[in-house]
Amino acid sequence: MIDLLDGLARRLLYALDPEHAHRLAIRMLQFAPMWPHLPPQPRDDRRLAMRVFGLNFPNPIGLAAGFDKNAEVPDALLRAGFGFVEVGTITPLPQLGNPHPRLFRLDADAAIINRLGFNSDGADAVLRRLAARARAGGIVGINVGANKDAADRVADYVRLIGRFAAVASYVTINISSPNTPGLRDMQQSRVLDDLLARAIDARERAAPQAGPTPILLKIAPDLSLADLDDVVGIARARRVDGMIVGNTTVARPAQLRETEKANEPGGLSGRPLLPLADRMLAETYVRVEGVFPLVGAGGVDSGTSALGKIRAGASLIQVYSGLVFRGLSLLGEVKRALVAALDRDGAQSLGDYVGSDAAAVTAEPWPTGFPRS
């Protein structure tokens, strides 16, 4: 699998328009099982296994939502070596998203700007695909969002949790995309409290048939620390099972070199996001006080950045933009780096590292180039 998507194949993808390349990558993964000579991925070192929100992860490296938006290739991605895959964002009704062009590579910065806007096949199509692979095993999370023109966005999330609870390893409530107007306003206290109360109620109502389904909340890295206080307080009070920190940023740090593309509206991801993402992760970790675990996303493109995110407070990590520039070989690099750290320190589990640097990270100066609101 890795040999297929790296090398010549990856260079072909990189030569295409970003959205066309993404579509071709999905097609390649769909046809990968037809290549019987592809070697299986080696078994993960047992010390990479993590038990988080009641689920057993073979390794902590997940694919973030946004790549497999419509649950077309989760099993191919799991076979490639991911510990878990998050599909979506899925909306109740199909929607096209924002006009093209809406995806931009900032090559010199190893960054991406997107303003896709929850382009989705809709819940019915995705539910059929997930139901068809329900016995396949592996951890597949479902990232859900509201339709752009929904009259009641909270109702959209509630409806999706009820529909997907039976086929989801976990459900992520995504209120942090900058590309749906007004969506990030749902992080405000009153709206968020209502959303989480109704979401947890929907999960409980589905539980007799679906079993326990962890509910995660995905937040933006652009929250002020005062707003983060409110968000974490509500998440704790409503007893969510975890949080993902975070999504893309609307900030544009001055050190970006691709200045023309940097002016494109949308969310920035990739290497430049790492300092802000890690700072917000650590800030969240110290506020959560161990009540629930965190998933760290944003800027991971090496073994060093992956371990740093775990030390900042992540029990699990997610990658996406790093794969665009590094390919699937990034997975192997991260795993080797984590095992090397365990060997060096004589540690028996990655859990020994989770949050070990969080307090120190929060004491550092605010990341350069990002406004502190």
C-alpha positions in Angstrom: 0.0 0.0 0.0 2.7 2.5 1.0 4.8 1.6 -2.0 1.7 2.1 -4.2 0.9 5.6 -3.0 4.4 6.9 -2.5 7.1 7.2 -5.2 5.8 7.6 -8.7 2.1 7.5 -7.7 2.6 10.3 -5.1 4.4 12.5 -7.6 1.5 12.0 -10.0 -0.9 13.1 -7.3 1.2 16.1 -6.4 1.3 17.3 -10.0 -2.5 17.5 -10.1 -4.9 20.2 -8.9 -5.3 19.5 -5.2 -8.9 18.4 -5.3 -8.4 16.3 -8.3 -5.5 14.6 -6.6 -7.6 13.9 -3.6 -10.3 12.3 -5.7 -7.6 10.1 -7.5 -6.1 9.1 -4.1 -9.5 7.8 -3.0 -9.8 5.9 -6.2 -6.4 4.3 -5.8 -7.3 3.2 -2.3 -10.5 1.7 -3.6 -8.6 -0.4 -6.1 -5.7 -1.3 -3.7 -7.2 -4.7 -2.7 -6.9 -5.8 -6.3 -3.1 -5.7 -6.0 -2.4 -9.1 -4.2 1.4 -8.6 -4.2 1.2 -5.6 -1.9 2.8 -6.7 1.4 0.7 -6.5 4.7 1.8 -3.9 7.1 3.8 -5.2 10.1 2.1 -5.7 13.4 2.4 -2.7 15.6 4.6 -2.8 18.7 2.3 -3.7 21.6 3.5 -0.6 23.5 1.9 1.6 21.0 -1.6 0.3 21.9 -3.8 2.7 23.8 -7.2 2.3 25.5 -9.0 5.6 25.1 -12.7 6.4 25.8 -13.4 2.7 26.2 -11.9 1.6 22.8 -8.7 -0.4 22.2 -6.5 1.4 19.6 -3.6 -0.7 18.1 -1.6 2.5 17.8 -2.4 6.2 18.5 -2.1 7.5 14.9 -5.5 8.3 13.3 -6.5 9.9 10.0 -8.3 13.1 10.6 -11.7 13.9 9.1 -11.6 15.6 5.8 -9.8 12.9 3.7 -12.4 10.1 3.6 -15.3 12.5 3.7 -17.9 9.9 2.6 -16.6 6.7 4.1 -15.5 5.3 0.8 -12.1 3.7 1.9 -11.9 3.3 5.7 -10.8 -0.3 5.6 -8.0 0.4 3.0 -6.8 3.1 5.4 -6.8 0.8 8.4 -4.9 -1.8 6.4 -2.3 1.0 5.6 -1.5 1.1 9.3 -3.7 3.8 10.9 -4.8 3.0 14.4 -8.2 4.6 13.6 -9.9 6.5 10.8 -12.4 9.4 11.2 -14.7 9.8 8.2 -16.7 12.9 7.4 -17.7 15.6 7.9 -21.1 14.1 7.2 -24.2 16.3 6.9 -27.8 15.1 7.0 -28.6 16.0 3.5 -26.2 16.0 0.5 -24.5 19.3 -0.2 -21.9 20.5 -2.7 -19.9 22.7 -0.4 -18.3 26.0 -1.5 -17.5 26.9 -5.1 -14.2 25.9 -6.7 -11.3 26.5 -6.4 -11.5 25.8 -2.6 -8.3 23.8 -1.8 -4.8 25.2 -2.0 -1.3 23.8 -1.3 1.3 26.1 0.1 4.3 24.1 -0.9 7.0 26.2 0.6 5.2 26.2 3.9 4.1 22.5 3.9 0.6 23.9 4.5 -2.9 23.7 3.1 -5.7 26.2 3.0 -9.2 24.8 2.4 -12.7 26.3 2.3 -14.5 23.1 1.2 -17.6 23.8 3.3 -18.8 20.4 4.3 -19.1 18.9 0.9 -20.9 15.6 1.6 -22.8 12.8 0.0 -25.3 13.0 2.9 -26.2 10.7 5.7 -28.1 8.1 3.7 -25.2 7.3 1.3 -22.6 7.2 4.1 -24.8 5.1 6.4 -25.2 2.5 3.6 -21.4 2.2 3.2 -20.7 2.0 7.0 -23.5 -0.6 7.5 -21.9 -2.7 4.7 -18.6 -2.9 6.5 -20.0 -3.1 10.1 -18.4 -6.5 10.7 -15.0 -5.5 9.3 -13.6 -4.4 12.6 -11.2 -1.6 13.3 -12.0 1.8 14.8 -13.9 4.1 12.5 -15.2 7.4 13.9 -17.9 9.5 12.4 -17.5 13.3 12.2 -20.8 15.0 11.9 -21.9 18.6 10.9 -24.9 20.6 10.1 -26.2 21.5 6.7 -25.3 25.1 5.7 -29.0 26.1 5.3 -30.4 24.1 8.2 -33.0 26.0 10.2 -32.0 24.2 13.4 -28.4 23.2 13.3 -28.5 21.5 16.8 -31.3 19.3 15.4 -29.0 18.2 12.6 -26.3 17.0 15.0 -28.9 15.2 17.2 -30.4 13.5 14.2 -27.0 12.3 12.9 -26.0 10.9 16.3 -29.1 8.8 16.5 -28.6 7.5 13.0 -24.9 6.7 13.2 -24.6 5.4 16.8 -25.0 1.8 15.7 -22.2 1.9 13.1 -19.8 4.4 14.6 -16.9 3.5 16.9 -17.3 7.1 18.2 -19.1 10.3 16.9 -17.3 13.7 16.7 -19.4 16.8 16.9 -17.7 19.3 14.6 -18.6 22.9 15.4 -15.1 24.2 14.5 -14.9 24.4 10.8 -14.4 28.0 9.6 -16.0 27.3 6.2 -19.6 27.2 7.1 -20.9 30.7 8.1 -21.8 30.9 11.7 -20.8 27.4 12.6 -18.1 28.4 15.1 -20.7 30.5 16.9 -21.9 27.2 18.3 -18.9 27.1 20.5 -20.5 29.9 22.5 -21.7 28.8 26.0 -25.4 28.9 25.7 -25.6 27.2 22.3 -22.9 24.7 23.2 -24.6 23.7 26.4 -27.9 23.0 24.6 -26.1 21.1 21.8 -24.2 18.8 24.1 -27.2 18.2 26.4 -29.3 17.1 23.4 -26.4 15.2 21.8 -25.8 13.1 25.0 -29.5 12.5 25.3 -29.6 11.3 21.6 -26.7 8.9 22.4 -28.5 7.5 25.5 -31.7 7.0 23.6 -29.8 5.0 20.9 -27.8 3.0 23.4 -30.2 0.1 23.9 -29.8 -0.9 20.2 -26.4 0.7 19.4 -24.5 0.1 22.6 -22.2 2.7 24.1 -21.0 5.3 21.6 -18.4 7.8 22.8 -19.2 11.5 21.9 -16.3 13.8 21.1 -16.3 17.5 20.7 -13.9 19.1 18.1 -12.9 22.7 18.8 -11.1 25.4 16.9 -7.6 26.5 17.8 -8.6 30.1 17.5 -10.7 30.2 20.7 -9.6 32.7 23.3 -8.5 31.2 26.6 -11.6 32.7 28.3 -13.8 30.9 25.7 -11.8 27.7 26.2 -12.5 27.9 29.9 -16.3 28.0 29.1 -16.0 25.2 26.4 -14.1 22.8 28.7 -16.4 23.6 31.6 -19.5 22.7 29.6 -17.9 19.6 28.1 -17.0 18.4 31.6 -20.4 19.2 33.0 -22.2 17.4 30.1 -19.8 14.5 30.4 -18.5 14.2 26.8 -16.1 11.4 26.3 -13.3 13.4 24.8 -12.3 16.4 22.8 -10.3 16.9 19.5 -8.0 19.9 19.6 -8.3 21.3 17.1 -9.3 22.2 13.6 -7.8 24.6 11.0 -7.0 28.2 11.9 -8.2 31.4 10.2 -5.0 33.1 11.3 -2.2 33.7 8.9 1.2 33.9 10.6 3.5 36.4 9.1 6.2 33.8 8.5 4.2 32.1 5.7 6.3 32.2 2.5 3.5 31.5 0.0 2.2 35.0 0.5 -0.2 35.1 -2.5 -1.9 31.8 -1.6 -1.9 32.7 2.0 -4.5 35.4 1.2 -7.0 32.8 0.2 -10.0 32.6 2.6 -10.3 29.4 4.5 -8.7 27.3 7.2 -5.0 26.9 7.4 -3.5 23.5 8.3 -0.1 21.8 8.1 3.3 22.6 9.6 2.7 26.3 10.4 -0.3 25.3 12.6 1.8 23.1 14.9 2.8 25.7 17.5 -0.7 27.0 18.0 -2.3 23.6 17.9 0.1 22.3 20.6 -0.4 25.3 22.7 -4.2 25.0 22.6 -3.9 21.3 23.3 -1.8 21.9 26.4 -4.1 24.6 27.6 -7.1 22.3 27.1 -5.2 19.4 28.9 -4.6 21.4 32.1 -8.2 22.6 32.2 -9.7 19.1 31.6 -7.7 17.7 34.7 -7.9 14.1 33.5 -11.7 14.0 33.3 -11.6 12.8 29.7 -8.8 12.2 27.1 -7.8 14.4 24.2 -7.1 13.8 20.6 -4.4 16.1 19.2 -4.6 17.3 15.6 -2.8 20.0 13.7 0.7 20.1 12.2 2.0 16.6 12.7 4.4 15.7 9.9 7.2 13.9 11.7 7.9 11.6 14.6 9.2 14.5 16.6 6.0 16.5 16.2 3.9 13.4 17.0 5.7 12.8 20.3 5.5 16.5 21.1 1.8 16.4 20.7 1.4 13.5 23.0 3.6 15.2 25.6 1.4 18.3 25.2 -1.6 16.3 26.3 -2.9 14.0 23.5 -3.8 10.4 24.1 -4.3 10.0 20.4 -3.1 12.0 17.4 -4.5 12.7 14.0 -2.8 13.5 10.8 -3.9 14.7 7.3 -2.0 17.6 5.8 1.3 16.0 6.7 0.4 13.0 4.4 0.0 15.4 1.4 3.7 16.3 1.7 5.2 13.2 3.2 3.0 10.4 1.9 1.9 7.3 3.8 5.6 6.7 4.8 4.9 9.3 7.5 3.0 6.6 9.4 6.0 4.3 9.6 8.3 7.2 10.6 6.0 8.2 13.5 5.7 4.7 14.8 9.4 4.2 14.7 10.0 7.4 16.5 7.5 6.5 19.2 9.0 3.1 19.7 12.5 4.6 19.8 11.4 7.0 22.6 9.9 4.1 24.6 13.1 2.1 24.2 15.3 5.1 25.2 13.3 5.9 28.3 12.5 2.3 29.3 8.8 3.2 29.2 6.2 0.5 28.9 3.4 2.6 27.4 2.8 5.8 25.6 0.5 6.7 28.4 3.6 7.6 30.4 4.2 10.6 28.1 0.6 11.9 27.8 0.6 15.5 29.1 4.1 15.3 30.6 5.0 18.7 29.0 1.6 20.3 29.2 2.3 22.7 32.1 5.7 23.7 30.5 4.0 24.4 27.2 1.4 26.7 28.7 4.2 28.6 30.4 6.0 29.4 27.1 5.5 32.7 25.2 2.4 32.7 22.9 3.2 31.1 19.5 4.8 33.7 17.2 2.5 34.9 14.4 -0.8 34.0 16.0 -3.0 36.6 17.6 -3.8 35.9 21.3 -7.4 36.9 21.8 
